[in-house]
Amino acid sequence: MTIIVFVVFAIIGGALALRPLGQSAPWPVELPDERDDVARAVSSLRDLEFARAAGTIDPADHARLRATLEAGALAATPSGPRRTAPVRTFTVAALLCGAAAVLIVVALPREAGDRAPGATLTGTVPLAGSSLADLESRARAEPRDIPSQLALADAYTQAGRPGDASVVYRAVLGLDRDNVPALNGIAMILDLAGERDGAEVAVDRVLALRPRNADALFLKGLIRYKKEDFRGARAAWSTFFEVGEYHPAVEMVRPLYEEARRRAGP
């Protein structure tokens, strides 16, 4: 839907911006320099006077040609009406494109599952070249910096230290109780520990905030599947496939989804 809105606004803005070019107005041409006209007239008058002095031109023709040359040299070159730049048109086009950009910024996270392609499960961006010790040092130095805390929690998870990761995720939730990456991280750790009820509480909180969050939908379906609620798993994963095209777990979920759909029945 967002892409359609953007294309519509882009077409309208482009049409308004290009509309002045399609109107029937003469293409501007470079006007000759009036000094060139005067110089040519003076040269012609001089040649005309030489012809009169040499007796090679009739006096009546001399008078007629001289009057014509003098009139041409003194006549101002007419210029067509100057059209002002279509400032209003470009302003309207810019406003339409700006509106499309705002719609993309607001709606794209919902349409794409609140997650960029290739992003980590908790939504944090790993710091290139940072060791676990560097991340710990940064987190200690900036205890209220949520991105630093989330990066450390992710590093703990990847290092096989879910207990330490859980502590950091809970600290983040102490700063921001609705932090989606931290809630997803806690849910993942609880599910791996077999505490599915607690994991589902965290996941449901995420889905209340962002109903189309791909990570939460993945975990919701997995928890329902492990609880043998195959209808619930099917429902969660059906939406997950709509928004999680680039999710790293999408290929793992496909066979589980097919089994859940088969076991859920009609």
N, C-alpha and C positions, 0 to 999 in steps of 0.2 A: 504494500500500500504506500509506503514512504517513497519508494522509487517512482511509482506512478505520479504521486503529487509533485515530486521534484521535476519530473519530465514535463508535466503540464505547465508548471510555473516557468521552467526554462524556455519552453516554446513560446509562451505568451510574452515573456520578457524579451526574447530574441526578436520576435515579430515586431514589437513596439519599437525596439532600438533600430531595426532595419527599415521600418516603414518610410522614413523620410527619403531613403535612397530609391524607393520604388515610385515616388511621385514624379509626374511629368515636368521636370525642370531641366533647362539646358545645362549641359556639363560645363563647368567654368573653364574658360580658355584664358590663356595668357594674353593680356592686352598689349598692343605695341606701344613702345615708348614714344610719347608725343614729340620728343626732341628729334627722333628719326624722321617723322613726318615733315617737320619744319625744315630739316636739312635737305630732304629730297625736294621739297617745294622751292627752296632757295636755289638749288642746283638747276632745277628745270627753268626757273625764271631767268637765271643767268644765260642758259643755252638759248632761251627764247629771245633775249636781248641781243645776243650775238647774231641770231638769225635775222632780226630786224635791221641791225646795223649792216649786215652783209647784203640786205635786200633780197633775201631768199624766201620771205614770207609776206603774204598780203597784209596790209595794215589792219583790215577788218578782222582777219584771223588772229593777228597778233593781239588785238584788244580783247577778243573773246577768250583766247587761251590764257592771257594774263589774269583776267578776272576769275577764271575757273581755278587757276593755281593759287591765287591769293585767298580765295574763299576756302579751298581745301586745306590750306596751311593754317588758317585761323579757326576752322570749325573744331569744336571739342568732340572727342570720340565718345559716342553714347555708350553708356554702360547699363546693363540690366539690373533689375532690383536685387539687392543683396539679401540673402536669406539668413536669418539668425540660426545659430546652432540649436538643435532640438534638445535643449537642456531639460525640459519637462519630460520628454520621452525617455531620456537616459535615466532621469531620477526615478520615474515609475518602474523602469526595468530593473534598476538597482534595488528598489524596495521589494519587488517581487522575488528576485534572486535571494535577497536577505531573508525574506519570509520562508523560502524553501530551505535555506541553510538552517534556520531555527527549527523548522519541522524535523529536519534530519537529526540535529543534535538531540532534540527532545524524544523523538519517536524511535530512532535507530536502535538504542539499547533494548527497547521492548521488542522490536521486530526481530532483532538478531539474538535474542535470548540474553540480553544484558551481558554479553561477553564477546570480546573480539576474537577473531580466528587465531588460534595458536596460543591464547592466553592460558596461564596456569589455572589449576582448579580453584584456588582462592582469589584469583584475579590480580595477584601481585606480580611485579616485573622483577626477575632476578637481576641482581647487580653484577654486571660482567666483571670477572676477575676478583670478586670478593670472596674471601675464605669465610668459614664459619666463625673464626675468631674475629675477623673484621666486622662481620654482621653483629656479633655479640657486643663488640666495643661500641659500634654505632648505636645500637639499641640502648645500651647503658647510658651513653652520653645524651641521648634524646629520648627519654622514656615516654614522652607524650607524642612522639612522631609516629603516627599509625603506619605509614608505609614502611618505615624501618622495622617496626615490630612485626608486621606481617611478613616481610622478607626473612626475618630471623625464624619465625614460626615455620615457614615453608622449608627453610634450610634444615631445621630440626626434623621435620617430617621426612624429607628426602634422605637424611642421615640415619633414619630408623630410630629416632628418639621421640616417639609420640607423646610421652609424658611431658617432656620439656616443651614440645610444641603446644600441647593443651594449656599449659600454664601461660604461655605468651598469648594465645588466642583469647583466653579468659581475661587477661589484662587489657587487651584491646577492647573487649566488650565492656569492660569497666569504664573505658573512655567514651565508647560509642556503642550503646546497647543494640543498635540496629545495623551494625557493620556486617554487611553480607559476606565478604570474604572470611571473616572470623567465624561467623555462624556456620558457613559451609565447611570450614576447617575442623571445627569442633564436631560437626555431624559426621564427617569422614572418620575421625579418630574414634568416636564412640561406636560407629558401625563396625570398624575393624576390631574393636575390643569386645564385640558381641552385645553391646548395650544399645539395642535397636530402638527401644522406646525413647531413650534420651536423644538418640540421633534423630529420630523422627520429629521430636519436639523442635529441635533446632532447624530442621529442614522446613517444617510447616511455618516457622516464623519467617524464614526467607521467602517462601512462596506467598505469604501474606503481604510482604513488602514488594516482591517482584514475581508475579505469577508465571512469567515466562523465563525465569532464570534457568539456563541449561544445566548448570551444576546441581542445583537443588532438585530439578526434575529427574536427573540421572540418579541421584541418591534416593529420592523418594521411591522411584520405581524399584531400585535395588532392595531397599528395605522391605517394601511390600512383597517383592518376590521371595525374599528369605522368610518372610512370615507366611508364605503360601497364600497371600491374598493376590491371586493372579489377575483378577479384574482391576484391582487398584494399580498393580504394576503395569498392566496394559494401558490404563488411562494415563498414567504419568509418562510412560515412555512414548505414547502416541504424540503427546505435545513436545516431548524432548526431541523427537525426530524432526518436528517442524522448525525448531529453533537451534538445534545442536548439530548442524551439518558438519561443522569443523571441530566438534568436541573430540578430544583424544579417546574417549571411551565409546564412540559411536559404533565401531565395528564389533566391540565386545558385547554390546547390548543387543545387536540384531538377532543372534540365535536365541538369547534369553527371551527377547520379546516374542519371537515366533512360538517358543514353548509356552510362554505365559498366555498368549492368545489362544493357543490350542487347548490348554488346560482350563482356561476361563470359560470356554464354551461360547455359545451365541449370546 
